[in-house]
Amino acid sequence: MKVCVFLLLFLTPVLAASEPQIKHFFPDHPVLLGQPLFWIVEIRYPLWESYELKSASCSDLKISVAGRKLHEVAGEIRAVYRLAVIPTALKTSCAPSVMVSDEKGQTTVLNGKPLIVGTISGASASIKMPRMPAPVTQPKNYNVLLYAALILLGMLCAVLIAKRVYNNSPTQKFLRDLQKASLELQKDRLPIQVWRLLRSEMVWGFSAESYTPAQLQERGARDRRLLSIAVALRSLEAWRYSGSAGAWDKELVRKALEHAEIVLRTKAAFRKRRSA
């Protein structure tokens, strides 16, 4: 009898240690439809045993294992499960529950709290399909107006490009230089570039830099405009070498610049007609 009592006292701690220790934490905050709510379940059991965790069936809930961690603590296994509880309906008919089973078939049932499923808007418990957006109606002549606008835009771009190319041509640049020289002349200032402008190849049709004003006067004797330009050059040369006592003829230089502009425009118009 004493031996039986002694064996019973010896086996009692072992039997108590073989009992699994189960803890779980279930949050109670509301969740949206389709949003997971994480349920933490901790099981501690001896090393020589194994346990299985299964979820109870519920048509309004979907329970799956999102993660599991195993640790050995003081000769025991500590298993921590992270369960994802996802509501599939706005009103759940059952509370989430899981079953912990051992090798002998003994089962422990863990029950969670009923889920509070929050709605995005309104108090309706049924899921409704969103309304399809109404098609945008366009006027019948929409494409015509669009193509017309594109054509006008293309024409405007072409005109601007052509104008820029035309303004950057050598003839137009030379005409602008003549106009600037005329403005300086109106302020009683003799333009420095007046010799270059009146001897330009664009005015005479040949390189006139090496010719003297007298030679240019002979070459331009048949054209009164070129003759006027040569006379102005001869007058400027005489003034340059006369010293400080001489004075340049403003009216003669003004007419020479005016005639140079007319000659250049006439040649440009002739080349334009000839190319056409």
GUZARO-177729 format. One record per residue (C-alpha): x, z, y. Coordinates in Angstrom, 2 decimals, m for minus. Each point is the difference from the previous one (the first is absolute). Example, Ala and Ser with C-alpha at 12.3 -4.5 7.8 and 13.67 -1.06 7.14 Angstrom:
2
{guro {12.30 7.80 m4.50}} {guro {1.37 m0.66 3.44}} 
REM end
This chain:
276
{guro {0.00 0.00 0.00}} {guro {2.80 0.86 2.40}} {guro {1.76 m3.23 m0.89}} {guro {m3.12 m2.05 0.86}} {guro {m0.38 1.76 3.32}} {guro {3.68 m0.64 0.76}} {guro {m0.32 m3.73 m0.82}} {guro {m3.15 m0.26 2.12}} {guro {1.77 1.58 2.97}} {guro {2.95 m2.37 m0.50}} {guro {m2.15 m3.16 m0.11}} {guro {m2.22 0.90 2.96}} {guro {2.53 m1.03 2.71}} {guro {0.71 m3.25 m1.87}} {guro {m3.70 m0.89 m0.23}} {guro {m0.47 0.88 3.65}} {guro {2.97 m2.15 0.96}} {guro {m1.44 m2.97 m1.91}} {guro {m3.11 0.00 2.16}} {guro {0.25 m2.74 2.69}} {guro {m0.05 1.03 3.65}} {guro {m2.04 m2.47 2.05}} {guro {m0.30 m0.08 3.77}} {guro {m1.58 m2.64 2.17}} {guro {m0.65 m0.67 3.66}} {guro {m2.86 m2.23 1.15}} {guro {m0.31 m0.78 3.74}} {guro {m3.39 0.29 1.66}} {guro {0.34 m2.32 3.00}} {guro {m2.26 m3.08 0.23}} {guro {1.22 m3.39 m1.18}} {guro {m0.98 m3.60 0.74}} {guro {m1.32 m2.42 m2.56}} {guro {2.90 m1.40 m2.05}} {guro {2.46 2.49 1.47}} {guro {1.89 2.16 m2.55}} {guro {m0.23 3.79 0.02}} {guro {2.97 1.61 m1.80}} {guro {m0.67 2.80 m2.51}} {guro {3.03 2.10 m1.08}} {guro {m0.02 1.43 m3.57}} {guro {2.84 2.21 m1.33}} {guro {0.36 0.82 m3.73}} {guro {2.61 2.37 m1.47}} {guro {0.42 0.06 m3.80}} {guro {2.70 0.75 m2.61}} {guro {2.68 m2.53 m0.83}} {guro {m1.21 m0.59 m3.57}} {guro {m3.52 m0.99 1.08}} {guro {m1.48 m3.02 1.75}} {guro {m3.13 m0.44 2.11}} {guro {m2.07 m3.00 1.05}} {guro {m2.03 m0.41 3.18}} {guro {m3.11 m2.20 0.05}} {guro {m2.61 m0.61 2.69}} {guro {m3.72 0.38 m0.69}} {guro {m2.11 m3.10 0.45}} {guro {m1.93 m0.33 3.27}} {guro {m1.55 m3.24 1.26}} {guro {0.50 0.90 3.67}} {guro {3.63 1.10 m0.25}} {guro {3.27 m1.54 m1.11}} {guro {2.69 2.48 m1.08}} {guro {3.55 m1.12 m0.79}} {guro {3.41 1.65 m0.32}} {guro {1.94 m0.84 3.18}} {guro {3.12 1.95 m1.05}} {guro {1.39 2.52 m2.49}} {guro {3.05 2.30 0.15}} {guro {1.43 2.05 m2.89}} {guro {2.30 3.02 0.43}} {guro {1.39 2.63 m2.37}} {guro {m0.48 3.52 1.37}} {guro {1.00 3.12 m2.01}} {guro {m0.36 m1.72 m3.37}} {guro {m3.30 m1.64 0.90}} {guro {m1.09 m3.46 1.14}} {guro {m1.54 m0.22 3.46}} {guro {m2.02 m3.23 0.37}} {guro {m1.42 m0.84 3.43}} {guro {m2.59 m2.83 0.09}} {guro {m1.09 m1.77 3.17}} {guro {m3.44 m1.47 m0.61}} {guro {m1.58 m2.56 2.33}} {guro {m3.76 0.44 0.27}} {guro {m1.62 m3.06 1.60}} {guro {m3.75 m0.10 0.79}} {guro {m1.73 m3.30 m0.78}} {guro {m3.38 0.92 1.54}} {guro {m1.11 1.61 3.25}} {guro {m1.89 2.67 m1.96}} {guro {1.71 1.32 m3.14}} {guro {m2.24 1.24 m2.83}} {guro {2.67 2.13 m1.69}} {guro {3.00 2.14 0.83}} {guro {3.47 m1.05 m1.20}} {guro {1.21 1.71 m3.20}} {guro {2.98 m0.30 m2.37}} {guro {0.66 1.33 m3.51}} {guro {3.29 1.53 m1.17}} {guro {0.39 m0.29 m3.80}} {guro {2.75 1.35 m2.28}} {guro {1.17 m1.14 m3.44}} {guro {m2.58 2.19 m1.77}} {guro {m2.90 m1.60 1.84}} {guro {m0.70 2.96 2.26}} {guro {m1.28 m1.20 3.36}} {guro {m0.10 1.55 3.45}} {guro {m2.27 m1.60 2.59}} {guro {0.94 0.02 3.69}} {guro {m2.75 m0.71 2.53}} {guro {0.59 m1.11 3.58}} {guro {m2.29 0.21 2.97}} {guro {m2.67 m2.61 0.81}} {guro {1.40 m2.63 2.32}} {guro {m1.24 m0.40 3.54}} {guro {0.15 m3.74 0.68}} {guro {0.01 m0.79 3.72}} {guro {m1.63 m3.14 1.38}} {guro {1.62 m2.27 2.54}} {guro {m3.19 m0.37 2.06}} {guro {m3.69 0.73 m0.45}} {guro {m1.82 2.21 m2.47}} {guro {m0.74 m2.68 m2.61}} {guro {1.20 0.76 m3.53}} {guro {m0.06 m3.63 m1.16}} {guro {2.84 m2.47 0.41}} {guro {m1.00 m3.10 1.91}} {guro {1.90 m3.24 0.26}} {guro {1.16 m0.83 3.53}} {guro {m1.84 m2.69 1.87}} {guro {1.65 m3.38 0.13}} {guro {0.99 m0.98 3.55}} {guro {m2.13 m2.69 1.56}} {guro {1.80 m3.36 0.17}} {guro {1.22 m0.99 3.43}} {guro {m1.90 m3.07 1.11}} {guro {1.98 m2.51 2.02}} {guro {m1.49 m2.64 2.30}} {guro {m0.29 m3.51 m1.41}} {guro {2.43 m1.46 2.52}} {guro {2.57 2.77 m0.54}} {guro {2.50 m2.27 m1.76}} {guro {m0.43 m2.71 2.64}} {guro {0.74 2.47 2.78}} {guro {2.96 1.38 m1.91}} {guro {1.56 m3.43 m0.57}} {guro {m0.67 m0.98 3.61}} {guro {1.76 3.14 1.22}} {guro {2.97 m0.73 m2.28}} {guro {0.22 m3.58 1.27}} {guro {m0.11 1.14 3.64}} {guro {2.66 2.62 m0.71}} {guro {2.21 m2.63 m1.66}} {guro {m0.43 m2.38 2.94}} {guro {0.84 2.76 2.47}} {guro {3.17 0.86 m1.95}} {guro {0.99 m3.68 m0.09}} {guro {m0.51 m0.34 3.78}} {guro {2.06 3.12 0.71}} {guro {2.82 m1.17 m2.28}} {guro {0.00 m3.48 1.56}} {guro {0.03 1.50 3.49}} {guro {2.93 2.23 m0.87}} {guro {1.97 m2.91 m1.48}} {guro {m0.81 m2.13 3.07}} {guro {1.12 2.73 2.43}} {guro {3.28 0.44 m1.90}} {guro {0.87 m3.71 0.16}} {guro {3.12 m0.96 2.07}} {guro {m2.11 m1.95 2.51}} {guro {m2.27 2.95 0.78}} {guro {2.95 2.40 0.25}} {guro {1.71 m2.37 2.47}} {guro {m3.22 m0.29 2.04}} {guro {m0.23 3.77 0.24}} {guro {3.61 0.14 1.22}} {guro {m0.85 m2.56 2.72}} {guro {m3.01 2.07 1.09}} {guro {2.12 3.19 0.18}} {guro {2.57 m1.82 2.12}} {guro {m2.77 m1.20 2.34}} {guro {m1.24 3.57 0.46}} {guro {3.51 1.20 0.91}} {guro {0.30 m2.85 2.45}} {guro {m3.20 1.13 1.76}} {guro {1.68 3.37 0.64}} {guro {2.90 m1.77 1.79}} {guro {2.31 0.58 m2.95}} {guro {1.99 m2.85 m1.52}} {guro {m0.44 0.19 m3.81}} {guro {3.29 0.23 m1.88}} {guro {m1.33 m2.26 m2.78}} {guro {m0.98 m2.80 2.39}} {guro {3.15 m2.04 m0.84}} {guro {m0.68 0.30 m3.73}} {guro {m3.65 m0.97 0.42}} {guro {0.62 m3.05 2.23}} {guro {2.79 m1.28 m2.29}} {guro {m1.94 0.56 m3.23}} {guro {m0.07 m2.68 m2.66}} {guro {m3.78 0.48 m0.23}} {guro {m0.32 m1.32 3.59}} {guro {2.53 m2.85 m0.05}} {guro {m0.24 m1.02 m3.65}} {guro {3.77 0.35 m0.47}} {guro {2.63 2.70 0.40}} {guro {0.51 0.14 3.77}} {guro {2.41 2.96 0.14}} {guro {3.09 m2.20 0.35}} {guro {m1.47 m2.25 2.70}} {guro {0.50 0.56 3.71}} {guro {m3.02 0.01 2.33}} {guro {1.09 m3.39 1.37}} {guro {0.10 m1.47 m3.51}} {guro {m3.41 1.49 m0.78}} {guro {m1.31 m1.49 3.22}} {guro {1.14 m3.44 m1.20}} {guro {m1.55 0.54 m3.47}} {guro {m3.33 1.11 1.48}} {guro {m0.24 m2.59 2.75}} {guro {m2.96 m1.72 m1.65}} {guro {m2.06 3.23 m0.33}} {guro {m0.85 1.72 3.26}} {guro {m0.46 3.37 m1.75}} {guro {3.39 m0.12 m1.69}} {guro {1.48 m1.23 3.27}} {guro {m1.49 3.02 1.79}} {guro {1.53 2.31 m2.61}} {guro {3.43 m1.66 0.39}} {guro {m0.18 0.30 3.80}} {guro {m0.84 3.72 m0.33}} {guro {2.98 0.51 m2.34}} {guro {2.28 m1.83 2.46}} {guro {m1.27 2.22 2.85}} {guro {0.59 3.16 m2.07}} {guro {3.51 m1.11 m0.90}} {guro {0.78 m0.64 3.65}} {guro {m1.34 3.44 0.95}} {guro {2.02 1.69 m2.79}} {guro {3.31 m1.35 1.32}} {guro {m0.86 0.29 3.70}} {guro {0.63 3.73 0.19}} {guro {m2.08 2.68 1.64}} {guro {m0.77 m2.17 3.06}} {guro {m2.23 m2.42 m1.93}} {guro {m3.63 0.44 m1.12}} {guro {m1.90 m1.43 m2.97}} {guro {m3.13 m2.08 0.46}} {guro {m2.92 1.99 m1.41}} {guro {m2.54 m2.83 0.32}} {guro {2.31 m2.45 m1.75}} {guro {0.53 2.37 m2.95}} {guro {m3.74 0.75 m0.20}} {guro {m0.84 m3.70 m0.26}} {guro {2.73 m0.48 m2.61}} {guro {m1.44 2.75 m2.20}} {guro {m3.50 m1.44 0.46}} {guro {1.19 m3.49 m0.94}} {guro {1.87 1.39 m3.04}} {guro {m3.23 1.60 m1.21}} {guro {m1.94 m3.25 0.50}} {guro {2.66 m2.00 m1.88}} {guro {m0.02 2.44 m2.88}} {guro {m3.79 0.00 m0.26}} {guro {m0.10 m3.80 0.15}} {guro {2.55 m0.32 m2.79}} {guro {m1.85 2.59 m2.09}} {guro {m3.30 m1.87 0.44}} {guro {1.71 m3.32 m0.86}} {guro {1.51 1.49 m3.19}} {guro {m3.38 1.45 m0.92}} {guro {m1.76 m3.39 0.45}} {guro {2.75 m1.76 m1.92}} {guro {m0.21 2.43 m2.95}} {guro {m3.79 m0.35 m0.06}} 
REM end
